[in-house]
């Protein structure tokens, strides 16, 4: 009888272990997601002054939970003034993350120190690596890579690839400053290479850039290098191998003239430049929209209250 009980217990233990380990498929993985209605503001190319402050005030008024700033901070090599401008509107403990821009290189060690100090004040935020250059961060279930590709550092493509392969977040963001010429609507040349775009696409990450002082968003893409469009629907279904990219460079500095030859390309879902009477603003994305963990709603809003672009996003990276 005792032997029978031991065999039965052993059988139950084996069954429990097999059940807990699963069969190795993706259904056995626990995916991280954000709290319901978690709003992120995306900006770049900020500067110091009333327009930049107006964009920060818009970010506050929209009820944003965090900011991802894709480079070019104050244009004056003044980390103290830049940090004070943010603090004056959003406060010293507001979750504000940034990747390096070309106008930040000269005083980068000081800017990076400001970002590290802020990171240490943000409860629940974590970043590893060279912050803003080759770094991977997580906050409230959102995973984001802050890259200096095209601006500072090396090994960016392999870093991006490895970080995305080893991540299990529902929502992933790649942020860097510069562009490929065909991924902006101004006068910027190829400065990044297609590798980062393609690795982020393969990993199912939304691509946030700036540098071009305009706003533009692609359709859902299944190849950035060949500009292959997966869908022109305004409901974008992200998965590993399909995503979208945007330029959000209207943080307050000035406006770039539109390159009409580039702006009419069929991979653009939205373009907002002086040709469309653009004003400064930010792209806002609300993740876990209405409590649906893999749904998001994104919209660009300017400081005059206009919304020239909005879309729904669904993440199927599982």
N, C-alpha and C positions, 0 to 999 in steps of 0.2 A: 504493500500500500504506500509506504513511504517513497519507494522508488517511483511509483506511478505519479505521485504528487510532484516529485522533483522533475520528472520528464515533462509534466504538464506545465510547470512554471517555466522550464527552459524553453518550451515551445512558445509560450506567451511572450517571453523576453525576445526571442528571435523575431517574432511577428511584429512586436512594437518597434524594434530597431529597423526592420525593413520599411515599416510604415513611415517612421520619422525621417529616414534617409530619402525616401521617395525612389523613383526610378531613374533619376538623373535628368529629368526633363525640366523645362523652365517653370513648370507649374509648382515645383517644389521650392522655388526661390522666393524669399520675402523681399518685396520691392518697397523702397522708401518713397513717401510722397509728402506733400506739404499740408499744412492745416487748410481747412476750407477757406476759399476766397482770399488766398495769399497773393497780394498785389506787389509786383516788382516794376520799378521804373527803370528804363534804359535810356541813357544819354551819352553824349560825347561832345568834345569841342566846346568847353564851357566858358572860360575867361572869368574876369572879375567885373562886376558892375550891375546895373539895374536889370538888364535883360537876363543875366545869369541868376540873379536873385529871384526874378519873376518865375523862372523855370523851377527853381527849388521850391518856391511857394506853391506852384501848381502841383508839384510832387506831394507836398504836404496836404494840400486841399483835396487831392484825389484819394487820400487815405492809404498811401503806399506803405508797405511793410519793409521795403529795402530798396536800395539803388545799386545798379551795376553801371559803372561809368567806364566806357570804352576809350579811355585815353584823351590826352590834351586837357589839362586842368585849368591853369590860370594864365598861361602864356607870358608870365612875368617872372618866372623862376622864384616864386614867393610862396613856399609851402605854408608858412604861417598865415598869410592872408587868405589863401585858398581854404585852409582848414577852418579859419574863423568865419568865412562866408558860409560854409556848410553848417557850422555850429549855430550861427545866428538865425537860421531858419529851421533846421531839422533837429538841432541839439547835438551835444558831444557824444551821445551814446547811440545815435541812430545807426542802423546797419547799412553802411555805405562802403562798397567794395569797388576796386578799380584795377584796370590793366594799364600798363604804361603807354603813353603816346609819344610821338617824336618831339613835342614841345616840353616834355617832362624829363628828358634824358639828362640835361645839364645838372639838375639838382635831384636826380633820382634817389640817391641814398636818403635825402631828407624827406622827400615825398613818401618813400617806402616806410620810413620810420613813423610818419604820421598815420599811415594806413595800418601799420602793425600795432600802434598804440590804440587805435580805434578798434581793431579786431579784438584786442585783449579786453575791451570794455563791453563787447557784444556777447551777451549770455547765450550760449548754445552754438556759437559760430566756431568753425574750425577750418584752418587752411594749412596745407603742407607744401613744401617746396619754396622756391624763390618767389615771394609774394609779388604778384602783378607781372611777372616775367615768365615763369614756368611754375605755376601753382594750381592746386586743385582744392576747392573749398566746398563746404557744405553748411547750409543754414536752413533750419526749419524744413528739412527734407529736400531742399533744392540743391542740386549738385551743379557746380559751375567751375569752369577752367578760365583762369585769368592769364592770358598769354601775351608775350612781347614779340611774337613772330613778326618779322619785317622791321622791327624797331630795336630790340635788344635781346641778347642771349643767343643760345643755340640749342639744337636738339628738340625744337618745338614739336615737330611732326610726330616723332616717336613718343614724346611725352604725352601728347594729346591722345594718341592711339592707345597707349598702355593704360592711361587713366580711365578712358571710356570702356575699354574691354573689361576692366576690373570693377566696374561700378554697377549698382543695381537700383538706381533711382529712376522713378517714373519720368521726372523732368530733368533734363541736362541742358546746360548752356555752355557755349564756347564764346568767350569775349576776347577780342583783340582790336587794335586800333586801325591799322591800314587795310588796304583793299587790293584786289585784282582789278584791273581797268574795267572789265566787263561786269564787275559786281558793285559798281557805283555809277552815278549819273553826272559826274563833273569832269574834272581834268586830271584825275589821279592816274598814274601809270601802274603797271604790275609791280607790286612791292611785297607780296606775301608768298606767292606760289600757290599752286592748286592743292598741294598736299594737306594743309590744315583744313581747307574747306571739305576735301574728300574724306578725311578721317573723322571729322565731326558728323558728316552725313552718314557714314557707315555706322557710327555709334549712336545715331538717332538724337543728336544734340542740335538745338536751335543755335544759329550763328549770329552773334551781335557784333557789329563793327561801327566805325565812325569815320573820321578823317575827311571825308567829303561832307561839307557843311550843307546837308540836305537830309531829307528822309526818303527812303526807298525800301520796298519789300519785294522779295521774289515770290513767285508761285512755289508750290511744292516741287522740289527738284530731286531727280534720281541720278544726276551727274552734273556737278558744277563745271568741271573742266570742259565738257562738251555742251554745256548749257541745255541739258536734256530735262524737259519738264515732265513731271510725273502726273500732275493734275493742275487744272486752272480753277478748280473749285475754291470758293472762299471759306470752305470748311476743310482745313488741312489735317490730314491723317499722317502724323509722324510715325515712322518705324525705323528700324535699323536699315539704312540705305536710302531713306527718303526724309528730307527736312527742308527748311527754308532759311534764308539769310536776310538780314536787313542792315541798313545803314541808318543810324540815329545820331546825326551830327549837328543837331540844332539846339545845343545846350546853352547858347547865349553869345557866342563869339561874333559871327557874321554869317553871310549867306554866299554860297558858291553859285555861279551861273550854271544853268542847266546845259549839258551837252545833248542836243536834240538827237544826234545820231545814236547815242547810247540809251537815252530815255525811252525811245520807241521800241526797244527790243522786247520780244514777246514774252520773255521770262519775268518781266516786271508786273506784279499785281498792283502796285501803287507807287507813285512818284510825287514828291512834294518839294518844290523848289521855288525860287522867285517867279518862275513862269506860271505857277499856280498861286501866286501871291502868298507864299509861305511866311509863317511866323515861327518864332522859337517855340519849342515844346519837347515832349518826351513820348516814347512808346511805353504804354502800360500793358502788362500782361497779368491777368488774374488767374492763378493756378488753383486746381481743385475747385473749379468754378461751380458754385451752388452745391458744393459737397460731393461732386463727382470727381474722384481723385485723378482721373486721366483726361479730364477736360479743362480747357483754358479759353479765356476770351481776351483778345489783344486789341488795343486801339491806340492810334496816335492822336494826341490832343495838344493843341497849341495854347499859348497864354491868352489868346482871345476867345478861347472856348470852342474853336472849330475842331471837328474830327474828320480829317480827310481820308482816314483809312481805319478799318476794323475787320477782324476776322475771328473765326472760331478755330480752335486747335484741339486735336485729340492725339494723345500719346499712346502708341502701341509698341513701345520698345521691348515689351516682355517677349 
